[in-house]
Amino acid sequence: MFKSLKKITFGVFAATLMAGVAHADITVYTAGPQGLIDKLSAGFTQQTGIKVNVFQATTGKVMARIEAEAANPVVDVLISASWDTATDFAKRGWLVSYTSPNAAKVPDFLKTDTAVAQGISALGIAWNTKSGTPKPTEWTDLTKPEYKDLVNIPDPAQSGSSFELTAALAGQDDFKLFKELKDNGAVIAGANAEALNPVLQGAKAAVFGAVDYITLNAKEKGENIEVVFPTSGTVIAPRPAMILNWSKNQDDAKKFIDYMLSDEGQKLVADQMLMPARSDVPASRPLISDLKLLKYDTAAVYGKRKETLKQITDTFGGK
């Protein structure tokens, strides 16, 4: 993917800056929640006067848009739902090196020279408390007869976080768990929100591998839903923010990263029920230290992405 993407040379970049106005709009592509980027954009504009053009979608759709715009890229800041995006783009030389002064309290594993986490989500079981099913405590609970035909799974081809959980779990038992889920009537049900909606409506009982902040927000709104983090372990999904090196507005893009990591910006992240990237910002939700994390080789997981997705397709059926 992205092989046709062309870099803007430094000379063209410099000339554009000299000919341009003091502050142009910046364009942010994000796989994060719409409500969060809207509030971050509004706060940033109020503070700096710089307007923000936003495209918000699933990880897959965001990446497809970047590829489609390869001949004339417009995105300045990218916020992905998968850290693999930051790793991949850095290897391709597509990112600007920048360390925000506001990143001082971001743990080292959540930042590099070219990317920094906006926030972190974790994967769990979203369980409808009125479903009449026993409360699950383990991934394998959803293979039991009580959950026959009542489980949705987010599509790992559409959700970066779902893919990482799928690969981590499948690597432990050669897809045995997913075969048992299939035999029990579990289905792949679109992206994260699409998988969750039938559970909120009561048509299904649980989501296997739900993005936690979506479920936590629904619970805050009074829905009969709870997020369960299995005792055997789960995965977290740091959401990297990065500046693209073809950006014509790199200075303003850096200011956006600064605002995102400011006290105000990180509070907005926490208010969205994501874990803040900064360790000194409080949140009314479980944090990384409260979770047991699965151990797996991230590079190996993504190195076998095509094979893993094919195995899931073969297991559950589909194109």
N, C-alpha and C positions, 0 to 999 in steps of 0.2 A: 504494500500500500504506500501511496505518497511518492512513488518513484519519479513522477513527472513534476513534482513540486520544485519550483525554481527560486533560488535565493536572490534577494535584491542586493546588489553590490554596495559596499560601503560608500563609494563615490556617489552613487545615485541617492543613497540615504542621506548623505551629508548635504547634497544639493537641495534635496527636498526640504530638509530642515531649514536651510538658509532662506529658501523662497517662501516657506510657509508662515502661518500666523503663530502667535505665541503659544496658543493651546488649541489643538485640533481635538475632535472627539476621539475617544479610544473605543475599540471594538473588543468585547469580551465574549468568548464562546465558553459555555459551561454545561457540564453534565450534572451540576448540583441543583438543588431545589429552586424553583422560580421565585418563591417568596424571599429567599435569602439574597439572590443576586439583585432583585428589585430594591431591597432595602440597602444593600451595600452600594449600589449605583446611586441611589438617592442621597445617601449620606456623603459619599465621595464628591458628588457634584456640588452639594451644599457647601462642603468644606473647601473645595478647590476651584469651582467654576467649570471644571472639565466634564463634559457630557459623556455618557457611556451608551454605546450601541450594544445591545445584548442579543445573542442567540442561545436559547436554552433548549436542550433536548437530551435524549439518551446518549450514552457514550458512542454507540454505533453511528447514530445520526450526526453527531458532532464531527466524528472522524471522516465520515462520508462527505460532509460539507467542505472540510478542509481539503480533501482530495479533489473535489469538484472545482475548487477555486485555485488549483495549483498554479495555473498560468498567471493569476492575478490575485495573490493572497491578500486578505484584508484583516485577518484576526491579529490583534496585538497581544492579548492575554488569553491563555487557555487554562481552564480549570477542569481537570479530568476526574472521573470517579475511580481511576485505576493508576497506581503509581507506575505501572509498566509503561504508560504513555510517556512519563517524564524520562524514564530510563532509555526508552527507544529513541525519543526525539533528541536527547543529549548525545547518543551515539551517532546520530545522523548529522550532528552539528547545527541543529536548527534553533538552539536556545541561547538566550543572552545570559551571561554570568551576572548574577546580582544577589547580594545579601542585604536584605533590609535591616536597618538598625532595630526594627521592632521584632526581629526574629531571634533576638538574644535569648529569650525564654522558651523558644521552640526546641524540644529535644533533638539531638543530633540525628537520630534515625528518621526524623520527619523533615529533614532539609538536606539539600546538596548545594553546590555552587550555582545550579541553574534551576532549581525548583524548591518550593517550600509548601508544606501542607496548609491548606485553608482550614481544614477541620478533619475529623476522622469519624467514620461510621463503623459499625460492627454488624455481623450477620447473626441472625437468630431465628427462632421459630415464632411467627406471629400466630397467636392462638385466640380464637373466638371463645370468650369465657362463657357464652350462652349456647355453645354448640352441642352440649350434652356429651362431649367427649372428655376423657380424663386429661388433666393438665399434663402435657409432656415435659419431660426433663432431659431427654436425650434425642438425638437425631433418629435413632432406631425405633423410638416409640411410634413414629409416624408410619412404620411398616406394619403395625399391629392391626388386627381385625376391626378394632373400634374406629380406625381411621380409613376404612375401606372407601375408596372413591371420594375422599374428602380433603385431599391434599393437593395444593398447587405448588409448582416450582418455577421461579423466575427463569427465563431463558438465558442460559449462560452465553449465548451468542449475541445477546442484546445488552446484557448487564455485565460490566467488568467485574464487579464485586461478586456476583453470582458465579462467574466463571472461576474465580480464584478459590471460592469455597468448594465448588464442584471438583476442581482439580486436586485440591488438598485432601478431600475426603476419599475421592476415587483412588488416589495414590496409596491409600492405606490398605485397601482390600480388593483392588482390581475391579472396581465398579460393582461389587457385590451389593452394597447398600442401595445403589440406584436401580439395580435389577429388582431388588425386593420392593422398592417403592413403586416401580412400574407394575409389578405383579399385584400390588395392593391398590392399583387404580389411580396412583398419582399421575398428574399430567404437567407438561411444560406449558406455561400459561402466559406468554408474553413477557414484557419488561416488568420491573418491580411493582409499579402501581397497578398494572393490569392483573398481576398475580394476587395482589392484596385485596382488590375491590370485592371479589366474590366472597372472601372471608368476612369482610366488614358487613356485607349484605346478608350473611348467614347461609349462603348456598354451599360454601365450603367451610371446613373447620380450622384449617391451618395452612400457612405458607412455610415451606421448607427453604430456609435461606433468605429470609426477609431482611431488607435493609432496615436497621433498627430505628433510625430517626423518623422514617415515614410512619411506622407503627406507633412510636412514642407520641408523635404529633396527633395521630388519630385518637389515641387514648386521652390525651389532654383535652380533646374536643368532646369527650364523653362517649366515645365508641366502646363497645364491649370487646375490647381487644387487649392483649397483653403480649409483651415480647419476652421470650424465654431464651437465655443463653445456655446451651447444653453443657453439662458438666464435663464432658469429654474434651471440649474445646471448640473454638470457632476461629474465624479470621477477622482481622480488622481491615478497613479500606481507607487509608490516608488519601485525601483528595488534593493532588498536587496542583499548584498554580505556577505558571511559567510564562515568560515573555518570549515571543517568537522573534528570531533575529531579522526577519524581513519587515518588522514593524517600522513604520515611519514616525512613530510616536513613543519611542522607548523611554524618554524621560518621564512622560506622563504615565506610561504603563508602570514604571517603577513607583510612582506616587500612588497608584492604585494598589499595588502590592503592600506598600507601607500602610495605607488606610485599612486594608483587609486584616493586617496583623496588629493594628492599633487596639487600644482598650475598647474603643467604640465598635470597631469592626469585629473583634473576637467575641464581644458580647452578643452581637447579632448572630454570629455562628452558634453560640451556645443557646440562644433563644429559639433557634431552629431545631434544637434537640440533637445537634451534632456535638461531638467532643471538640472543644477548642484545640487548636494546634499549640497554643501557648500554655505551658504548665501552670502559670500563675493566674489563669482566668477560671473562675468557678463555673460549674454546670450542674444542673439538677437532673442528672442521669448517671448511669454507670460509666466509669472511665476505664482506660486500658488496664490499670492496676486491679480492677475488680473482675477481670475476665481471665479465663484460662485460654491460651492461644495454641492453636495447632502448630506443630513444627513441620516445615516443608521448605524445599529449595525453590525460591521464587523464580530464579532463572530457568531452572529445569521445567517448572510448571508452564511458563510461557513459551518455552522452547518446543513444547509438545501441544501447543494450543489447537492446531488443526486436528491432530489425532484425538484429543480429548473431546472436541466438539463433534467429531464424526462418531465417536463411541456413544455419546449421549443421544445423537440423532438415531443411531442404529438401535439403541436401547428403547427409546420412547416412540420411535417412528417419526416420520416427517420427510421433507424433501431432501 
